[in-house]
Amino acid sequence: MRSHWQRAAVVVVAAAFLGGCSEKTAGTASAGAVQERSATGAASAVSTPASAKPSATRPKKVDLKGVDSCAVLSDEQKQRFGLTKPPGTLRSSAYRDATLCSIGAGDLTYGVGVVVSANEGVELYESGVSSGELTPVQVGGFPALTGRSTAVLPTCTVYLDVADGQLVDLGVDSTKLPMDELCARAKTIAEAVVQTLTAG
């Protein structure tokens, strides 16, 4: 069975045409870094799903019901990160009842893909944690998982654990930036998402 990293192609390629980054630039601003989970989803996890959770407690619970994937970054935050291309959306093929929001940098150096899932959480990625493909981290005080992939485009993804059975899946992709830079940007942008979701 292919891993969730190897199954990313459909989501990434579809997002490349919808992210407001349709310029034909070898996919540099495709903004579709969200990864495809395995076809069997959570059923493919081993017997203790809780082990996929990063070993940190959340500072608060953030209910994602009704949250728009394109609204987790404010206009000011998008400007700060140079994400000035109009966002594009499509139905996520990785999460039930969720939408992928794809935003490209104005200089075409990188893209961001975000999915807010109110129905599925980080336990989906237990196999990635077990295999060492994903690493537990903290982002803005929240537990998260992070991983790197070169299956379609060089991509760094953060799975932000904001509530039981809910997550924000944020990926940064580029063919122009080194992987370490992609991961640094992914974490910084995920921290901004935390600020937006916890404001007020």
VENHU-V975586 format. One record per pair of residues at least 12 apart in sequence whose ideal C-beta (glycine too) atoms are under 7 Angstrom apart, sorted by sequence separation. I is the first residue (numbers start at 1). J is the second residue. D is the distance in Angstrom with one decimal. If there is no record, write none. Layout:
# VENHU-V975586
{{I | J | D} {I | J | D}}
This chain:
# VENHU-V975586
{{19 | 31 | 3.6} {89 | 101 | 5.4} {134 | 146 | 6.7} {135 | 147 | 6.9} {146 | 158 | 5.1} {157 | 169 | 6.9} {158 | 170 | 4.9} {19 | 32 | 6.2} {100 | 113 | 5.9} {101 | 114 | 4.8} {134 | 147 | 4.3} {157 | 170 | 6.9} {172 | 185 | 5.0} {16 | 30 | 3.5} {87 | 101 | 5.3} {88 | 102 | 4.8} {133 | 147 | 5.3} {144 | 158 | 5.4} {145 | 159 | 4.3} {157 | 171 | 4.1} {172 | 186 | 4.3} {15 | 30 | 6.2} {87 | 102 | 6.4} {100 | 115 | 5.1} {144 | 159 | 6.0} {156 | 171 | 6.8} {171 | 186 | 6.8} {15 | 31 | 6.0} {16 | 32 | 5.5} {87 | 103 | 4.7} {99 | 115 | 7.0} {129 | 145 | 6.5} {144 | 160 | 4.8} {155 | 171 | 5.3} {156 | 172 | 5.4} {170 | 186 | 6.4} {15 | 32 | 2.4} {70 | 87 | 4.9} {98 | 115 | 5.1} {144 | 161 | 5.9} {155 | 172 | 7.0} {172 | 189 | 6.7} {12 | 30 | 6.3} {14 | 32 | 6.8} {85 | 103 | 6.2} {98 | 116 | 6.4} {142 | 160 | 5.9} {143 | 161 | 4.6} {155 | 173 | 4.3} {70 | 89 | 6.5} {85 | 104 | 3.7} {98 | 117 | 4.8} {128 | 147 | 6.2} {139 | 158 | 6.2} {142 | 161 | 6.2} {154 | 173 | 6.5} {170 | 189 | 6.3} {12 | 32 | 4.2} {83 | 103 | 4.6} {85 | 105 | 7.0} {95 | 115 | 5.7} {125 | 145 | 5.7} {142 | 162 | 6.1} {153 | 173 | 4.3} {154 | 174 | 6.2} {170 | 190 | 5.2} {11 | 32 | 6.0} {12 | 33 | 6.8} {83 | 104 | 7.0} {85 | 106 | 6.2} {94 | 115 | 6.8} {139 | 160 | 5.9} {154 | 175 | 6.4} {83 | 105 | 5.8} {84 | 106 | 3.6} {95 | 117 | 4.1} {97 | 119 | 5.9} {153 | 175 | 6.1} {11 | 34 | 5.3} {82 | 105 | 4.7} {92 | 115 | 4.9} {96 | 119 | 4.9} {122 | 145 | 5.7} {156 | 179 | 6.5} {170 | 193 | 6.4} {82 | 106 | 5.6} {95 | 119 | 6.9} {96 | 120 | 6.4} {11 | 36 | 5.2} {78 | 103 | 6.7} {82 | 107 | 6.3} {95 | 120 | 5.3} {154 | 179 | 5.6} {168 | 193 | 5.8} {10 | 36 | 6.2} {156 | 182 | 4.1} {8 | 35 | 4.7} {155 | 182 | 6.9} {156 | 183 | 3.9} {8 | 36 | 5.0} {154 | 182 | 6.2} {158 | 186 | 5.1} {7 | 36 | 3.7} {83 | 112 | 6.1} {157 | 186 | 6.8} {158 | 187 | 6.4} {5 | 35 | 6.2} {69 | 99 | 5.0} {156 | 186 | 4.3} {160 | 190 | 5.7} {4 | 35 | 5.3} {7 | 38 | 6.8} {69 | 100 | 6.6} {70 | 101 | 3.9} {148 | 179 | 5.7} {4 | 36 | 5.9} {69 | 101 | 3.9} {158 | 190 | 4.4} {4 | 37 | 4.6} {160 | 193 | 6.7} {4 | 38 | 5.5} {125 | 159 | 6.0} {148 | 183 | 6.6} {162 | 197 | 6.6} {1 | 38 | 6.3} {122 | 159 | 5.2} {146 | 183 | 6.8} {122 | 161 | 4.6} {121 | 161 | 6.5} {72 | 114 | 5.9} {121 | 164 | 6.3} {72 | 116 | 6.3} {121 | 165 | 4.4} {69 | 114 | 5.0} {120 | 165 | 6.6} {121 | 166 | 5.6} {122 | 167 | 5.4} {69 | 115 | 5.6} {119 | 165 | 6.8} {121 | 167 | 5.0} {144 | 190 | 6.8} {69 | 116 | 4.5} {120 | 167 | 6.9} {118 | 166 | 5.3} {139 | 187 | 6.1} {67 | 116 | 4.9} {117 | 166 | 6.3} {117 | 167 | 5.3} {139 | 190 | 4.6} {140 | 191 | 4.5} {64 | 116 | 5.1} {116 | 168 | 5.6} {117 | 169 | 6.6} {139 | 191 | 5.8} {142 | 194 | 5.9} {64 | 117 | 7.0} {65 | 118 | 4.6} {64 | 118 | 4.3} {114 | 168 | 6.7} {115 | 169 | 4.4} {140 | 194 | 3.2} {139 | 194 | 6.2} {140 | 195 | 6.8} {29 | 85 | 6.9} {114 | 170 | 5.0} {36 | 93 | 6.5} {37 | 94 | 5.3} {34 | 92 | 7.0} {36 | 94 | 5.0} {112 | 170 | 6.8} {113 | 171 | 4.8} {35 | 94 | 6.7} {34 | 94 | 6.1} {112 | 172 | 5.6} {110 | 172 | 5.8} {111 | 173 | 5.5} {110 | 173 | 6.6} {21 | 85 | 5.3} {110 | 174 | 3.8} {20 | 85 | 3.9} {109 | 174 | 6.1} {19 | 85 | 6.8} {20 | 86 | 3.9} {34 | 100 | 5.6} {20 | 87 | 5.9} {109 | 176 | 5.0} {110 | 177 | 5.7} {19 | 87 | 7.0} {20 | 88 | 5.1} {109 | 177 | 6.2} {19 | 88 | 4.5} {53 | 122 | 6.1} {18 | 88 | 3.4} {32 | 102 | 5.3} {52 | 122 | 5.5} {18 | 89 | 6.6} {31 | 102 | 4.0} {52 | 123 | 4.7} {18 | 90 | 5.1} {31 | 103 | 5.3} {110 | 182 | 7.0} {31 | 104 | 4.6} {52 | 125 | 5.8} {49 | 123 | 4.0} {52 | 126 | 3.5} {15 | 90 | 6.7} {29 | 104 | 3.8} {51 | 126 | 6.2} {110 | 185 | 6.8} {14 | 90 | 5.7} {29 | 105 | 5.9} {49 | 126 | 5.9} {52 | 129 | 5.2} {112 | 189 | 6.2} {33 | 111 | 6.9} {45 | 123 | 6.3} {29 | 108 | 4.4} {32 | 111 | 6.6} {33 | 112 | 6.9} {34 | 113 | 4.3} {28 | 108 | 5.3} {31 | 111 | 2.6} {33 | 113 | 4.4} {46 | 126 | 6.3} {28 | 109 | 6.6} {29 | 110 | 6.6} {30 | 111 | 5.1} {31 | 112 | 5.4} {32 | 113 | 4.6} {34 | 115 | 5.1} {42 | 123 | 6.1} {45 | 126 | 4.2} {55 | 136 | 6.0} {11 | 93 | 5.8} {29 | 111 | 4.6} {31 | 113 | 5.5} {42 | 124 | 5.4} {45 | 127 | 6.3} {54 | 136 | 3.6} {56 | 138 | 5.3} {59 | 141 | 4.4} {10 | 93 | 5.9} {11 | 94 | 6.0} {19 | 102 | 3.1} {20 | 103 | 6.9} {21 | 104 | 3.3} {25 | 108 | 5.4} {41 | 124 | 6.2} {44 | 127 | 6.2} {54 | 137 | 6.8} {59 | 142 | 6.8} {18 | 102 | 5.6} {19 | 103 | 6.3} {20 | 104 | 5.6} {46 | 130 | 6.8} {58 | 142 | 5.5} {15 | 100 | 5.8} {19 | 104 | 5.2} {23 | 108 | 6.4} {58 | 143 | 6.5} {15 | 102 | 4.2} {21 | 108 | 7.0} {37 | 124 | 5.2} {56 | 143 | 4.1} {11 | 100 | 6.7} {54 | 143 | 3.3} {21 | 111 | 5.9} {53 | 143 | 6.4} {54 | 144 | 6.0} {54 | 145 | 6.2} {19 | 111 | 5.8} {72 | 168 | 6.4} {15 | 113 | 5.5} {64 | 162 | 6.5} {64 | 163 | 6.7} {62 | 162 | 4.0} {63 | 163 | 6.1} {62 | 163 | 5.7} {61 | 163 | 4.7} {64 | 166 | 4.6} {58 | 161 | 7.0} {58 | 162 | 6.8} {54 | 161 | 6.2} {53 | 161 | 6.4} {81 | 189 | 6.0} {35 | 149 | 6.7} {77 | 192 | 4.7} {73 | 192 | 6.1} {77 | 196 | 6.9} {73 | 193 | 6.3} {4 | 125 | 6.8} {72 | 193 | 4.7} {33 | 155 | 4.3} {35 | 157 | 5.5} {74 | 196 | 5.7} {30 | 153 | 6.2} {73 | 196 | 6.3} {4 | 128 | 6.3} {33 | 157 | 5.9} {72 | 196 | 5.4} {72 | 197 | 6.3} {27 | 153 | 5.4} {5 | 133 | 6.3} {3 | 133 | 6.7} {34 | 169 | 5.1} {62 | 197 | 4.9} {35 | 171 | 6.7} {62 | 198 | 6.5} {34 | 171 | 5.2} {33 | 171 | 2.3} {60 | 198 | 6.5} {13 | 152 | 6.9} {33 | 172 | 5.6} {12 | 152 | 4.5} {33 | 173 | 4.1} {8 | 149 | 6.3} {12 | 153 | 6.1} {32 | 173 | 6.7} {9 | 151 | 6.7} {8 | 151 | 5.2} {9 | 152 | 4.9} {30 | 173 | 6.0} {5 | 149 | 4.4} {8 | 152 | 5.5} {6 | 151 | 5.3} {5 | 151 | 5.2} {28 | 174 | 6.0} {28 | 175 | 5.0} {27 | 175 | 5.9} {28 | 176 | 5.2} {26 | 175 | 5.6} {12 | 173 | 7.0}}
